[in-house]
Amino acid sequence: MKKMILRGRGLSSWAPSPRWYSTLELLDLGKNDLTELPPEIGCCLRLKVLEASNNRLVGLPREVENLQELEMVGVNANLFQEFPCVLLRLKSLEWLIMGASAISSLPQGISALEGLRVLDLNGNRIRELPTELESLPRLEHLDLRRNPLPTCQVLNFRRRRPDVEVLFECP
């Protein structure tokens, strides 16, 4: 099985079957009632897309670091208060959608996401942009709307990285 779409099924828990470990490439768990993803998700080594938006996740298991083929992570509208640092180990990650949570800062080491093209942080509580963000070589799109960021930081980022489309609304 390459695709598993379990969107909107009212799931409060989920675990992959061992028979999917070597084949699953797309997993959609969006719009459920999940409070966590199981550690076994780290066994799905061919996973390229993980969509788990609109749940009640507060973190991600450390085993996510095994998903080195992961290109897109969608965890929009969850209960994150901190950026899940396990994501910094995903070298193939191109799209990270983490809006509508309560993340207040981005971690040191975010520059490790060298392949990142799209970073959506819309609707969080981020108050400061780390300068490391400027060194993401492939970044094309950065959504910072609905964050309490100082306008001058966003303008400085735009000045240094005119190649990046930045979405931002002045507070």
N, C-alpha and C positions, 0 to 999 in steps of 0.2 A: 504494500500500500504506500503510495507516494504522497497522497493528500488525505488529511483528516480534518473535517470541518464539523466542529461541535459547538458552533456559535449559538447562543441563546437557548441553551437546553436546561438552564437552571441547575447546572452542576455545582456542587460544593466541594467535590474532590474529583481527581482524575489521575490515572497513572497509565503510562504506555505499556502495551503488551511487548514482551521480548521479541515477538516475531516482527515487530515494526522497527526494531533498533537499527537495522541495516538498510532500511528502505525509505523511511518517512522523511520527506523533504519540506512539506508545508503542514503546519499545525495551527489551526484557528480555534482558540478557546475563548474568544471574545464574548462579552455579554453573558457572563455566568456569575456565580457567587463564590468563586475560588478565592481563598485567603492565602494559598501558597501553591507553588508548583512542586511536584515531587522530585527528589534527587535523581530518580531514574530518567528524568528528561535528558540528563547528561549522557545517556547511552544512545540517544538518537543521533549518531555521529554524522549523518547526511543531511540533517535539518538545515534548511536555508532560510525559511521564513517562520518566525514565531509570532503569532498574533494573540495577545492575551489582554486586550483593552477592555475597559468596562467590567472589571472584577473588583475584588477587595484585597489585592496583593499589597503586602507591605515590604517585600523584598524578593530576591531571586536566589535560588539555591546555588551554592558555590560550584556545583557540578555543571552549571551552564558554561563554565570555562572550557569544557570538553567539546563544545559545539563550534569547532573551528571553521566550519563551512557556512555558519550563520551569516546571512547578508542583511536581513531585515528583522528588527525587533520592534513590535508595536505593543506598548504597555501603557497606553493613554488611559486616563481616567481610572486610576487606581489609588491606593492610599500610601504611596511612597512618601517618606519624609526625607530620605537620603537617596542620593544617586547610588544605584547598585554597582559597586566597584568591580564586581565580577565581570561586568560588561567591558571593562578596560582591557581584558585579556583576549577579546575577540578581534583578531586581525583582519577578518574578512567583512566585518560589519560596515555596511554602506548607508543604511537607513536606521535611525533611532527616533522613534516617536514616543515621547514621554511627557506629553502635556497633561494638564488638568489633574495634577497631584499637589503635593505640598513640599516639593523639593526646594530647599533654601540656598543650596550652593552646589557648585560643580567641583568634583574632586581634582586634586593635583594628579597629574598623570593622564589627563584627558587627551593630551597630545599623542598618546599611544594609539588612538583610533585613527591611524593614518589613512585608512580607506574610506572614512566617513564622508558622505556626500550631502546627506540631509540630517539635520538635527532639529527636532521639533520639541521645544520646551515651553510651549504656549500654556499659560495659565498655571504657573507655579509660583514660588515665593523667592525667586532668585534675586539677590540684592547686589551681586557683584559678578562681573565677567572676568574670568581668569585670562591673563594675557596669553596663556598656552593655547587658547582657542584659535588665536590668529595663526598658529603654526600647523593647523590641520591642512595639508596640501591639497586635498581633493574636495574640501568643503565648498558646496555650491549654494546651499539654502539653510538659513538659520532663522527659526521662528521664536522670537522672544516676546511676543505680545502677551499682555496681561501678567507681567512680572514687575515688581517694584524696583526696577533698575534705574540708576541715574542716567538721564539722557546723554550726558557727556561721555559715558563709557561706551554707549552704543554708537555714538557719532565717531569716537576714536576708532572703534572696531571697523566701521564702514570706511573710514579714511585709510586705514592700513590694509584693508581687504576689500577693495572696490569690486572685486570679482565675485563676491558672495552676495546673494540676494538676502537681505535682512528684513524681516518683518518685525515692527516694533511700534507701539503706540505710546506717546508721551503720557506719563502719569498725571 
